[in-house]
């Protein structure tokens, strides 16, 4: 019943003839007549072939090179004089307006949009109970004319109407909000390198482009080289196409559809392909007429995607769905109106400016929430990596302790055998016994110190302390000295005696041990007489290098990545240097760098 009533009203409007003026603002989407002939005003006054135009905006957007006429019959049914203004939102126009009564020209005026802001007007006075007609000759213009809307308003409202249009929609609050969002998102992209931010930046740029006058600069630059029909197609297709494509790419990346929802991802890929095909069809077949099929009609599908994603994250998916509703309303309605040739296209651009700004705000909040969740996942990942690296380091340390204990245990065993032999031969004098006991105490003390070093290294107490460069190097080497000796690795140190460090000692030792362990593994390929590690310190810097030949230049930029290892065949985990980087940056607040020198690889630890 509702649809029938709507259809009935639309049908009745076809038979209305004269615009009845009152104190209200009137939208001229009906009762306007069109004549596609280039004639003089004297002939236009007598011409009877003006055709009723049921949708002003669609008709006007078809014109490229023809000079044509518009006819607007008016009637004042009030018993007072009305001061009215015919207001155009019409870019790149060259009009000649004629105000007539009783088929006589009362006034003539040339009208253009002047500074290319798309606003022009013609004011007139119509007497009580008087009828008149406005004839408008639309002359040619170098650029494509872009008609948005035409109104008849009270002249006293003209200044506020134009001011509201320019300040709010074109150059004011909304434009400023969009620019702020754009630059903030661009900054976040450079900080995070997330693809979702990159596509979001492109999306906001498309919104700014379509809702401002920026696209006219682009069209003006193309006008000397392209026909108007091509410029028209660019104007009507490129802007919505860029929004559709960037929105689709953002959605795919934001929800990680490629890995989490392959079916939806495939549908969106097909949607992008269809958008590209429709653009090609528009350029080849439409010749400036209405788009045969407008992909924007399928935009409500993005709301459905948001609803599907509610199972994944309710807050993010809810905000995304709200943003899509705000954006889709004007774009979907324009697509619907164009396809079915309904009235209402005139106001869609203004709606789009408001809703797209609110949409951009919602998506900005969504991307920020997404970034926080990514950062939290990264922190949890790094925490897990540190724990796993700690266990890995513990295993390495246990191996080193076992290696360091072999010699003192062997020494203790020989002392016990020696005492037993002297006892059996009755040659165990008190002095000999005391010497052997002292020797045993010395070995036991060495083993006890090794255990204490091990316990201190894995202590959970984190407290900064001040220590010298020589001390940190000696403590680090104490864990690996026996391993180095058994592998015939020589250590060379060049330390600044005045160089003191204030930081977390155990964390720094763990970083140094990681580097030393990698150097030891790399040096195993060198001859035993040519295995060397070099320590060198300067102000706030510790350099550790070897003579193993260096790291392959193709992979040196990846060695700090998690799970990347050059020694998989040797059971490398790929976590050691990644953990060292986390410790240096997050705990010690310094940095770790790597480069190849003439001898081999060189790691530089920069301290705060």
C-alpha positions as CSV (number, residue, x, y, z in Angstrom):
1,X,0.0,0.0,0.0
2,X,2.8,2.4,0.9
3,X,4.5,1.8,-2.5
4,X,1.3,2.3,-4.3
5,X,0.7,5.7,-2.5
6,X,4.3,6.8,-3.3
7,X,3.8,5.8,-7.0
8,X,0.5,7.7,-7.1
9,X,2.2,10.9,-5.8
10,X,5.0,10.6,-8.3
11,X,2.5,10.2,-11.1
12,X,0.4,13.2,-10.0
13,X,3.5,15.4,-10.0
14,X,4.0,14.8,-13.8
15,X,0.9,16.9,-14.5
16,X,1.7,19.9,-12.3
17,X,2.5,23.0,-14.4
18,X,3.3,26.1,-12.5
19,X,5.4,26.6,-9.3
20,X,3.4,28.2,-6.6
21,X,5.5,30.6,-4.6
22,X,5.1,31.0,-0.8
23,X,7.4,31.9,2.1
24,X,9.0,28.4,2.1
25,X,12.2,27.3,0.4
26,X,11.3,25.5,-2.8
27,X,13.4,22.8,-4.5
28,X,13.2,23.0,-8.3
29,X,13.2,19.4,-9.2
30,X,9.8,19.6,-11.1
31,X,7.8,22.0,-13.2
32,X,10.9,22.9,-15.1
33,X,10.9,22.6,-18.9
34,X,13.7,21.9,-21.3
35,X,14.4,22.9,-24.9
36,X,17.4,21.5,-26.7
37,X,17.7,24.3,-29.3
38,X,20.1,27.2,-29.7
39,X,17.7,30.1,-30.4
40,X,17.2,33.7,-29.4
41,X,15.0,34.8,-26.5
42,X,12.4,36.2,-28.9
43,X,11.9,32.8,-30.4
44,X,12.0,31.0,-27.0
45,X,9.1,33.2,-25.8
46,X,7.0,31.9,-28.7
47,X,8.3,28.3,-28.7
48,X,5.8,25.6,-27.8
49,X,8.1,22.6,-27.8
50,X,9.5,22.9,-24.2
51,X,9.5,19.4,-22.8
52,X,8.6,18.9,-19.1
53,X,11.6,17.8,-17.1
54,X,10.7,15.4,-14.3
55,X,14.2,15.2,-12.9
56,X,16.2,18.4,-13.3
57,X,19.5,17.2,-12.1
58,X,19.7,14.1,-14.3
59,X,18.7,16.1,-17.4
60,X,21.3,18.8,-16.8
61,X,24.1,16.4,-16.2
62,X,23.7,15.0,-19.8
63,X,24.7,18.3,-21.4
64,X,28.2,18.8,-22.7
65,X,28.4,21.1,-25.8
66,X,24.8,22.1,-26.6
67,X,23.3,25.4,-25.8
68,X,19.8,24.8,-24.4
69,X,17.0,26.5,-22.6
70,X,15.2,26.0,-19.3
71,X,11.8,27.4,-18.6
72,X,10.4,27.9,-15.0
73,X,6.8,29.1,-14.8
74,X,6.0,30.9,-11.5
75,X,2.8,32.0,-9.7
76,X,2.3,34.2,-6.5
77,X,-1.0,33.2,-4.9
78,X,-0.5,35.6,-2.0
79,X,-1.9,39.0,-1.6
80,X,1.5,40.6,-1.2
81,X,4.6,41.2,-3.1
82,X,7.4,38.5,-2.8
83,X,11.1,39.2,-3.0
84,X,12.5,35.9,-4.2
85,X,15.9,34.6,-5.4
86,X,16.6,31.7,-7.7
87,X,19.7,30.0,-6.2
88,X,21.9,27.6,-8.1
89,X,24.4,25.1,-6.8
90,X,25.9,24.6,-10.3
91,X,29.6,24.6,-11.1
92,X,31.1,25.9,-14.3
93,X,28.1,27.6,-15.7
94,X,27.5,30.4,-18.2
95,X,23.8,31.4,-18.0
96,X,21.7,34.2,-19.5
97,X,18.6,34.7,-17.3
98,X,15.4,36.4,-18.7
99,X,12.6,37.4,-16.4
100,X,9.3,37.8,-18.3
101,X,5.6,38.7,-17.8
102,X,3.0,38.2,-20.4
103,X,5.6,37.1,-22.9
104,X,7.6,40.3,-22.4
105,X,11.1,40.5,-21.1
106,X,11.2,42.6,-17.9
107,X,14.8,41.9,-16.9
108,X,18.0,40.3,-18.3
109,X,21.1,39.2,-16.3
110,X,24.2,37.1,-17.0
111,X,24.9,34.6,-14.3
112,X,28.0,32.4,-13.7
113,X,29.6,30.7,-10.7
114,X,32.3,33.3,-10.7
115,X,35.1,32.1,-8.4
116,X,34.2,28.5,-9.2
117,X,32.6,27.9,-5.8
118,X,29.5,26.4,-7.6
119,X,27.1,29.0,-6.2
120,X,25.1,31.6,-8.3
121,X,21.8,33.3,-8.0
122,X,19.3,35.6,-9.6
123,X,16.9,37.8,-7.5
124,X,13.5,39.0,-8.7
125,X,10.2,40.5,-7.3
126,X,6.8,39.1,-8.2
127,X,3.7,41.0,-7.4
128,X,0.5,39.9,-5.6
129,X,-1.4,37.2,-7.4
130,X,0.9,37.6,-10.3
131,X,2.3,35.0,-12.8
132,X,5.7,35.2,-14.5
133,X,8.2,33.0,-16.2
134,X,12.0,32.7,-16.0
135,X,13.9,31.7,-19.1
136,X,17.4,30.5,-18.7
137,X,19.7,30.0,-21.7
138,X,22.5,27.6,-20.8
139,X,25.6,28.6,-22.8
140,X,28.7,26.5,-23.4
141,X,31.6,26.4,-20.9
142,X,35.1,25.1,-21.3
143,X,34.6,22.7,-18.4
144,X,31.8,20.2,-17.6
145,X,29.0,21.9,-15.8
146,X,28.0,20.0,-12.6
147,X,24.5,20.7,-11.5
148,X,23.6,19.9,-7.8
149,X,20.5,21.7,-7.0
150,X,18.3,24.8,-7.7
151,X,16.1,26.5,-5.1
152,X,13.8,29.5,-4.8
153,X,14.2,31.2,-1.5
154,X,13.4,34.5,0.2
155,X,16.0,37.0,-0.8
156,X,16.6,37.9,2.8
157,X,17.8,34.3,3.4
158,X,20.4,34.5,0.6
159,X,23.4,35.5,2.7
160,X,22.8,32.9,5.4
161,X,22.1,30.2,2.8
162,X,25.4,30.8,1.0
163,X,27.4,31.3,4.2
164,X,26.1,28.0,5.6
165,X,26.9,26.1,2.4
166,X,30.5,27.5,2.2
167,X,31.5,27.6,5.8
168,X,30.1,24.2,7.0
169,X,30.3,22.0,4.0
170,X,33.1,23.3,1.8
171,X,35.8,25.2,3.8
172,X,34.9,24.9,7.4
173,X,34.4,22.5,10.2
174,X,33.9,19.3,8.3
175,X,36.8,19.9,5.9
176,X,39.0,20.7,8.9
177,X,38.0,17.5,10.7
178,X,38.7,15.4,7.6
179,X,42.2,17.0,7.1
180,X,43.0,16.4,10.8
181,X,42.0,12.8,10.5
182,X,44.0,12.5,7.3
183,X,47.3,13.8,8.7
184,X,46.9,11.9,12.0
185,X,46.3,8.7,10.1
186,X,49.2,9.4,7.8
187,X,51.5,9.9,10.8
188,X,50.3,6.6,12.3
189,X,51.0,4.8,9.1
190,X,54.6,6.0,9.0
191,X,54.9,5.0,12.7
192,X,53.4,1.6,12.4
193,X,53.6,0.6,8.7
194,X,50.2,-1.1,9.0
195,X,48.5,-1.6,5.6
196,X,45.1,-0.9,7.2
197,X,46.3,2.6,8.0
198,X,47.6,3.1,4.5
199,X,44.3,2.1,2.9
200,X,42.4,4.3,5.5
201,X,44.6,7.3,4.4
202,X,43.6,6.7,0.8
203,X,39.9,6.4,1.8
204,X,40.0,9.7,3.7
205,X,41.8,11.3,0.7
206,X,39.0,10.1,-1.5
207,X,36.4,11.5,0.9
208,X,38.1,14.9,0.9
209,X,38.5,14.8,-2.8
210,X,34.8,14.2,-3.5
211,X,33.4,16.5,-0.8
212,X,35.5,19.5,-1.6
213,X,36.5,21.6,-4.6
214,X,39.8,19.9,-5.1
215,X,38.6,17.6,-7.9
216,X,37.8,20.7,-10.0
217,X,41.5,21.6,-10.1
218,X,42.1,18.2,-11.5
219,X,39.4,18.5,-14.1
220,X,40.5,22.0,-15.1
221,X,44.0,20.7,-15.7
222,X,42.6,17.9,-18.0
223,X,40.1,20.2,-19.9
224,X,42.5,21.3,-22.6
225,X,43.3,17.6,-23.5
226,X,40.0,15.7,-23.1
227,X,36.5,16.0,-24.4
228,X,33.7,17.0,-22.0
229,X,32.1,13.6,-22.2
230,X,35.3,12.0,-20.9
231,X,35.7,14.7,-18.2
232,X,32.1,14.0,-17.2
233,X,32.8,10.3,-16.9
234,X,35.9,11.0,-14.8
235,X,34.0,13.2,-12.5
236,X,31.1,10.8,-12.0
237,X,33.0,7.6,-11.9
238,X,36.5,8.3,-10.5
239,X,35.4,9.8,-7.2
240,X,32.9,7.0,-6.1
241,X,35.2,4.4,-7.6
242,X,38.1,5.5,-5.4
243,X,35.9,5.4,-2.3
244,X,34.6,1.9,-3.1
245,X,38.1,0.5,-3.9
246,X,39.9,2.0,-0.8
247,X,37.0,1.1,1.5
248,X,37.1,-2.5,0.2
249,X,40.9,-2.8,0.6
250,X,40.6,-1.3,4.1
251,X,37.9,-3.8,5.1
252,X,39.9,-6.7,3.8
253,X,43.1,-5.6,5.7
254,X,41.3,-4.4,8.9
255,X,39.5,-7.7,9.5
256,X,42.4,-9.8,8.1
257,X,39.8,-11.5,5.8
258,X,42.5,-13.3,3.7
259,X,43.3,-15.6,6.6
260,X,40.3,-15.4,8.8
261,X,37.4,-15.4,6.3
262,X,38.5,-16.6,3.0
263,X,34.9,-16.7,1.5
264,X,34.2,-13.0,2.3
265,X,37.7,-12.1,1.0
266,X,36.9,-13.8,-2.3
267,X,33.5,-12.0,-2.5
268,X,35.2,-8.7,-2.0
269,X,37.8,-9.5,-4.6
270,X,35.0,-10.2,-7.0
271,X,33.3,-7.0,-6.0
272,X,36.5,-5.0,-6.8
273,X,36.7,-6.7,-10.2
274,X,33.1,-5.8,-10.9
275,X,33.8,-2.2,-9.9
276,X,36.6,-2.1,-12.4
277,X,34.4,-3.6,-15.1
278,X,31.6,-1.1,-14.5
279,X,34.1,1.8,-14.8
280,X,35.2,0.4,-18.2
281,X,31.6,0.0,-19.3
282,X,30.9,3.6,-18.2
283,X,33.7,5.0,-20.3
284,X,33.0,2.9,-23.4
285,X,29.2,2.7,-23.6
286,X,27.5,5.4,-21.5
287,X,28.8,8.5,-23.5
288,X,27.9,10.8,-20.6
289,X,24.4,9.3,-19.9
290,X,23.4,7.5,-16.7
291,X,25.7,4.8,-15.4
292,X,24.2,1.5,-16.6
293,X,25.1,-0.3,-13.4
294,X,26.5,1.5,-10.3
295,X,28.5,-0.8,-7.9
296,X,27.5,1.5,-5.0
297,X,24.1,-0.2,-5.0
298,X,25.9,-3.1,-3.3
299,X,27.3,-1.0,-0.5
300,X,24.9,-2.4,2.2
301,X,27.0,-5.6,2.0
302,X,29.7,-3.8,4.0
303,X,27.2,-3.5,6.9
304,X,26.6,-7.2,6.7
305,X,30.4,-7.8,6.9
306,X,30.4,-5.7,10.1
307,X,27.6,-7.7,11.6
308,X,29.4,-11.0,10.7
309,X,32.5,-9.7,12.5
310,X,30.6,-9.1,15.7
311,X,31.6,-12.6,16.7
312,X,35.3,-11.7,16.4
313,X,35.2,-8.3,18.2
314,X,32.0,-6.7,19.2
315,X,33.3,-3.1,19.8
316,X,35.4,-2.8,16.6
317,X,32.7,-4.5,14.4
318,X,29.9,-2.3,15.9
319,X,31.8,0.9,15.3
320,X,32.7,-0.3,11.8
321,X,29.0,-1.1,11.1
322,X,27.9,2.4,12.3
323,X,30.6,4.0,10.1
324,X,29.3,2.0,7.1
325,X,25.7,3.0,7.7
326,X,26.8,6.7,7.8
327,X,28.8,6.4,4.6
328,X,26.5,4.1,2.7
329,X,23.3,6.1,3.1
330,X,24.0,8.9,0.6
331,X,26.1,6.7,-1.8
332,X,23.4,4.0,-1.8
333,X,20.6,6.4,-2.2
334,X,22.4,8.2,-5.1
335,X,22.9,4.8,-6.8
336,X,19.3,3.9,-6.2
337,X,18.0,7.2,-7.5
338,X,20.2,7.1,-10.6
339,X,19.2,3.6,-11.6
340,X,15.4,4.2,-11.1
341,X,15.5,7.8,-12.2
342,X,13.9,9.2,-9.0
343,X,14.2,12.7,-7.6
344,X,16.5,13.6,-4.8
345,X,20.0,13.5,-6.3
346,X,20.5,17.2,-5.7
347,X,21.1,17.0,-1.9
348,X,23.2,13.8,-1.8
349,X,26.5,15.6,-1.9
350,X,25.7,17.7,1.1
351,X,24.5,14.6,3.0
352,X,27.7,12.8,2.0
353,X,29.9,15.6,3.4
354,X,28.3,15.3,6.8
355,X,27.9,11.5,7.0
356,X,31.4,10.8,5.5
357,X,33.0,13.0,8.2
358,X,31.1,11.1,10.9
359,X,32.1,7.9,9.2
360,X,35.7,8.9,9.1
361,X,35.6,9.7,12.8
362,X,34.2,6.3,13.6
363,X,36.7,4.5,11.4
364,X,39.5,6.6,13.0
365,X,38.4,5.4,16.5
366,X,38.2,1.8,15.1
367,X,41.7,1.9,13.7
368,X,43.0,3.3,17.0
369,X,41.3,0.5,19.0
370,X,42.7,-2.0,16.5
371,X,46.2,-0.5,16.9
372,X,45.9,-0.8,20.7
373,X,44.9,-4.5,20.4
374,X,47.9,-5.1,18.0
375,X,50.3,-3.4,20.5
376,X,48.8,-5.5,23.3
377,X,49.3,-8.7,21.3
378,X,52.9,-7.6,20.5
379,X,53.6,-7.0,24.2
380,X,52.2,-10.5,25.1
381,X,54.2,-12.0,22.2
382,X,57.4,-10.3,23.4
383,X,56.7,-11.4,27.0
384,X,56.3,-15.0,25.8
385,X,59.4,-14.7,23.7
386,X,61.4,-13.4,26.7
387,X,60.3,-16.3,28.8
388,X,61.1,-18.8,26.1
389,X,64.5,-17.1,25.5
390,X,65.1,-17.2,29.3
391,X,64.6,-21.0,29.3
392,X,66.8,-21.3,26.2
393,X,69.5,-19.3,27.9
394,X,69.1,-21.4,31.0
395,X,69.8,-24.5,29.0
396,X,72.8,-22.9,27.5
397,X,74.0,-21.7,30.9
398,X,73.5,-25.2,32.4
399,X,75.6,-26.6,29.6
400,X,78.3,-24.0,30.4
401,X,78.2,-24.8,34.1
402,X,78.5,-28.5,33.4
403,X,81.4,-27.7,31.1
404,X,83.1,-25.5,33.7
405,X,82.5,-28.1,36.5
406,X,84.2,-30.9,34.6
407,X,87.7,-29.6,35.3
408,X,87.3,-28.8,39.0
409,X,85.5,-32.1,39.5
410,X,88.3,-33.9,37.8
411,X,90.8,-32.0,39.9
412,X,88.9,-32.9,43.1
413,X,88.9,-36.6,42.0
414,X,92.6,-36.5,41.5
415,X,93.2,-34.9,44.9
416,X,91.1,-37.6,46.6
417,X,93.0,-40.3,44.8
418,X,96.3,-38.6,45.8
419,X,95.3,-38.5,49.5
420,X,94.2,-42.1,49.4
421,X,97.5,-43.2,47.8
422,X,99.6,-41.3,50.4
423,X,97.4,-42.8,53.1
424,X,98.0,-46.4,51.9
425,X,101.7,-45.7,51.7
426,X,101.7,-44.2,55.2
427,X,103.2,-41.0,53.7
428,X,100.2,-38.7,54.4
429,X,101.8,-36.1,56.6
430,X,99.7,-33.4,58.3
431,X,101.2,-30.7,56.0
432,X,100.4,-32.7,52.9
433,X,96.9,-33.3,54.1
434,X,96.4,-29.6,54.8
435,X,97.8,-28.6,51.4
436,X,95.4,-31.0,49.7
437,X,92.5,-29.8,51.7
438,X,93.2,-26.2,50.9
439,X,93.4,-27.1,47.2
440,X,90.1,-28.9,47.5
441,X,88.5,-25.8,49.2
442,X,89.8,-23.6,46.3
443,X,88.1,-25.8,43.7
444,X,84.9,-26.0,45.7
445,X,84.9,-22.2,46.1
446,X,85.3,-21.9,42.3
447,X,82.3,-24.2,41.8
448,X,80.2,-22.4,44.4
449,X,81.0,-19.0,42.6
450,X,79.8,-20.5,39.4
451,X,76.5,-21.6,40.9
452,X,76.1,-18.1,42.5
453,X,76.7,-16.4,39.2
454,X,74.1,-18.7,37.6
455,X,71.5,-17.9,40.4
456,X,72.2,-14.1,40.1
457,X,71.9,-14.2,36.4
458,X,68.4,-15.7,36.6
459,X,67.3,-13.7,39.6
460,X,63.8,-12.1,39.1
461,X,64.9,-9.0,41.0
462,X,65.3,-6.1,38.6
463,X,67.3,-3.2,40.0
464,X,69.6,-0.9,38.2
465,X,73.2,-0.8,39.4
466,X,76.4,1.0,38.4
467,X,79.4,-1.1,37.2
468,X,82.4,-0.7,35.0
469,X,82.8,-1.8,31.5
470,X,85.6,-4.3,32.5
471,X,83.3,-5.8,35.1
472,X,80.4,-6.4,32.7
473,X,82.8,-8.0,30.2
474,X,84.5,-10.2,32.8
475,X,81.1,-11.4,34.2
476,X,79.8,-12.2,30.8
477,X,83.0,-14.1,29.9
478,X,83.0,-16.0,33.2
479,X,79.9,-17.9,32.0
480,X,81.6,-18.9,28.7
481,X,85.3,-18.9,29.4
482,X,85.6,-22.7,29.6
483,X,83.6,-23.1,26.4
484,X,85.8,-20.6,24.6
485,X,89.0,-22.4,25.9
486,X,87.7,-25.8,24.7
487,X,87.0,-24.3,21.2
488,X,90.3,-22.5,21.1
489,X,88.7,-19.0,20.9
490,X,90.9,-16.1,21.9
491,X,89.4,-13.0,23.5
492,X,90.8,-9.5,23.0
493,X,89.5,-6.6,25.1
494,X,90.1,-2.8,24.8
495,X,88.1,-1.1,27.5
496,X,87.9,2.4,28.7
497,X,88.7,2.2,32.5
498,X,86.6,5.3,33.1
499,X,83.6,3.9,31.3
500,X,80.8,3.1,33.8
501,X,77.3,1.9,33.1
502,X,74.1,2.3,35.1
503,X,71.5,-0.2,34.0
504,X,70.1,-3.7,34.6
505,X,73.3,-5.8,34.8
506,X,71.8,-9.3,34.2
507,X,69.8,-8.1,31.2
508,X,73.0,-6.6,29.6
509,X,74.9,-9.8,30.4
510,X,72.2,-11.9,28.6
511,X,72.5,-9.7,25.5
512,X,76.3,-10.0,25.5
513,X,76.1,-13.8,26.0
514,X,73.7,-14.1,23.1
515,X,76.1,-12.3,20.8
516,X,79.1,-14.3,22.2
517,X,77.2,-17.6,21.6
518,X,76.5,-16.7,18.0
519,X,80.1,-15.7,17.5
520,X,81.3,-19.0,19.0
521,X,79.1,-20.9,16.6
522,X,80.3,-18.9,13.6
523,X,84.0,-19.3,14.5
524,X,83.8,-23.1,14.5
525,X,84.3,-23.0,10.8
526,X,87.6,-21.1,11.2
527,X,90.9,-22.9,11.9
528,X,91.6,-23.4,15.6
529,X,94.5,-21.0,15.6
530,X,92.4,-18.2,14.0
531,X,89.3,-17.9,16.2
532,X,89.1,-14.5,17.7
533,X,86.5,-12.3,19.5
534,X,87.1,-8.5,20.1
535,X,85.7,-6.3,22.8
536,X,86.0,-2.5,22.4
537,X,84.3,0.2,24.4
538,X,83.9,3.9,24.0
539,X,81.5,6.4,25.5
540,X,78.1,4.7,26.0
541,X,79.0,2.0,23.5
542,X,80.2,-1.6,23.6
543,X,81.4,-3.2,20.4
544,X,81.7,-7.0,20.0
545,X,83.1,-8.4,16.8
546,X,84.7,-11.6,15.5
547,X,86.8,-12.7,12.5
548,X,84.3,-15.3,11.2
549,X,83.9,-13.6,7.8
550,X,80.6,-11.7,8.5
551,X,76.9,-12.2,7.8
552,X,75.5,-12.6,4.3
553,X,74.5,-9.1,3.0
554,X,71.2,-10.6,1.7
555,X,70.0,-11.5,5.2
556,X,71.8,-9.2,7.6
557,X,68.7,-6.9,7.7
558,X,66.6,-9.8,9.0
559,X,68.7,-11.2,11.8
560,X,66.7,-9.4,14.5
561,X,63.4,-10.8,13.3
562,X,61.7,-13.5,15.5
563,X,62.2,-17.1,14.4
564,X,64.7,-16.1,11.7
565,X,67.9,-18.2,12.0
566,X,70.9,-19.0,9.8
567,X,71.6,-22.2,11.7
568,X,68.4,-24.2,11.5
569,X,70.4,-27.3,10.8
570,X,72.1,-26.7,14.2
571,X,68.7,-26.4,16.0
572,X,68.8,-22.6,16.0
573,X,65.5,-21.1,17.4
574,X,65.8,-17.6,15.8
575,X,64.9,-16.0,19.1
576,X,68.2,-15.1,20.6
577,X,69.0,-11.8,18.7
578,X,65.3,-10.9,18.6
579,X,65.2,-11.2,22.4
580,X,68.5,-9.2,22.7
581,X,66.9,-6.4,20.6
582,X,63.8,-6.4,22.9
583,X,65.9,-6.2,26.0
584,X,68.1,-3.4,24.7
585,X,65.2,-1.3,23.5
586,X,62.5,-2.0,26.1
587,X,64.5,-2.7,29.3
588,X,67.8,-1.0,28.9
589,X,66.4,1.8,26.7
590,X,69.3,1.5,24.3
591,X,69.8,-0.1,20.9
592,X,71.6,-2.9,19.2
593,X,73.1,-2.6,15.7
594,X,75.0,-5.0,13.4
595,X,77.3,-4.5,10.5
596,X,80.1,-6.3,8.7
597,X,83.7,-5.1,9.0
598,X,86.8,-6.3,7.4
599,X,87.2,-9.3,9.8
600,X,83.6,-10.4,10.3
601,X,80.4,-9.3,12.0
602,X,80.3,-6.4,14.5
603,X,77.5,-5.8,17.0
604,X,77.3,-2.4,18.6
605,X,75.4,-2.0,21.9
606,X,74.4,1.7,22.4
607,X,73.6,2.4,26.0
608,X,71.5,5.3,27.4
